[in-house]
Amino acid sequence: MNRSHDHDMAVSLTQHDRSRRAFVATLRSHVLQRMAGDLRQHFEGTVGPEHEKSGAPLESPEAIHEALKPELPFKAYSSVRTAAQEMVFDVVSDAVDRELETLNERAAQPAKKGSLTLNPALPLPKSVTGIDVHLSPGAYHEERADNDVSAGAVYDNSIDVFAFGQFGKRHNDIGATLSNYLRLKFPEFVPTSILDCGCTIGHNTLPWAETYPDAEVTAIDVAAPVLRYAHARAESMGVPVDFRQMNATAMDLEDEQFDVVFSSMFMHELPLKHIQQYLKEAFRVLKPGGVLWQMELPPMNAMPLYENFYMNWDTYYNNEPYYGTFRKQDYRRLLTDAGFAADDFIEATMPRYTFIGEAAFAESIHSDNTFDTLTGRMDPKGTRWYGFGAWKR
Amino acid sequence: MLRLTSEVSALSERLYLTERVLEAQGLNVANEVERYALSEAEESALSAERQRLIETVLAQLGASAQGAESIEDDAGGPS
C-alpha cells in the first residue's frame, strides 16, 4: 500500500484514496487555471469594456467583484472552487481517521532531537476558534482525542491535494526559498537563532534548520494538534526544532533572543490589530542586527487591479475574512509602526528554490522584483513567492 | 445529482460483482489492485481521463446554466 509522505507520520493510502485525491487535485488545477483564465477573459473581453463604454470604469477590486458577481463565469468559478476546497478535506480525512490512534501514539513518543512544549492554559483567539479557516472542518485547533494530531495530519495530507504539487515534494518550498534567499543575498549574515511564527506542521520551519544547520530553531503556534504533529514529523525527519504552543501576539520569549523571525502565510489570517501586536513582538524578540523575513501575499499597492480582485476572492469565499484588509495595508508602514526603520525595509519576489535549484535561484536574486499573475499564486508555469520584512539596526 | 449518484451506485455494484467473480476464479483482485504499480504511461493516461471527465462535466454545467439565463431573459421580454 502506498504511503502519503516519506516520514513516520504518513498514512497508508488505498487505491480509492489515491483516486479521490487525484481527482480533486485535478479539479483544483482546472479551476485555478482554465476556469480562472475564462473568468479573466470574460472580464477583459466583455465586462470591463462594457463598463468603460458606459462611462463607469471599474476602478477598484471591490468594483470588479460586484460587476462580476452576476456573471456566469464568476458563478461557475466560485461554486466549483468552493466545492473543490471542501472536497480537499473530505478526500484526505478517511486515511487519517483510519490510522489516527496509531498517529496519536507515535506523536506521544519521547523527543530525541527537538522538543515540544504545550500550554493547555493558553487562551485560543477567536480568529482561530471562530472560523473553519480554508473551509477545513475544525481548522488547526480542534482536539478529537487525547494527544490528538488529526488537524496536523489532515493539513499535511490536504496540501498534497490543495497545492497539486506546487509547494514542493515536502511542502517546504516557501521555507527553502526564503531561507536560501537570505543565505545567498546576505552571505555575511549567519543566524544562530531562528523563530518561525504560526508554524502549523513545521513544513516551512525545517528548511531553516537545513539552510542554517548550526542555528537553534524555535517554532510557535497557538494550536496544539498541529504542534504535536509538527514535532513528531520533524523528529522522524531527524531535524531538531523546539516547538512551543504560544501566541505570536504575546510571546513568552525574552527580548532580543533571535537573529531571524520568520513566518509564512500567517499574517493574512490575523485581524489587523493582531498583526500590529505580532509585529511589535517580532521587533522585541529580534536581536539588533537581526531580520524579520516573511512570506506573504503581495500587497495590493504593488499588484495590477484585476490581480487584486482575483487574489482577494479568498476573503469572501474561503473563510479568510482578514485577507483583504491585510493586503490593503502599506507593509512598510506596518513595520515602521512596529519599531523598524523605513530604510531597513526589504522585499523580494523569488522563484521557487526547490523547483529551479541553487544555481538558477542564485542568479535570480539579483533580478528586479516582478509583480504579475505568477506572484503569490500557485501556478505550474512558475510561481514567485513574495517576501517582505526589515532588519533591526 | 441524484441520477449521477444512482449511476455511481450501479458502477460500484458492478465493480463489487466483478471482484467476487474473479475471486471465485481464484484471483484476489482487490489485493492485486492495491498492489498494482502504475507505469508512467498509465499515470498519464489516467490523468488525461480525469481531466477529460472534469472538462466534460463542467462544460455541461456551463451549458445548462446558460440555458437557464436565456429563459429568464425571455421571461423579462416586452409584454
Contacts between the chains, C-beta under 8 A, distances in Angstrom:
chain1	res1	chain2	res2	distance
A	1	B	34	5.9
A	14	B	34	6.3
A	15	B	33	5.4
A	15	B	34	5.6
A	15	B	36	7.8
A	22	B	46	7.3
A	22	B	47	7.4
A	22	B	50	6.3
A	23	B	50	5.8
A	23	B	54	7.8
A	26	B	47	7.0
A	26	B	50	4.6
A	26	B	51	5.9
A	26	B	54	6.0
A	27	B	54	5.6
A	30	B	51	7.0
A	30	B	54	5.2
A	30	B	55	7.1
A	30	B	58	7.3
A	34	B	55	7.6
A	35	B	58	7.6
A	72	B	62	7.0
A	72	B	65	5.6
A	72	B	66	6.5
A	72	B	69	6.7
A	75	B	65	7.3
A	76	B	58	7.3
A	76	B	61	7.0
A	76	B	62	5.9
A	76	B	65	7.0
A	80	B	58	6.6
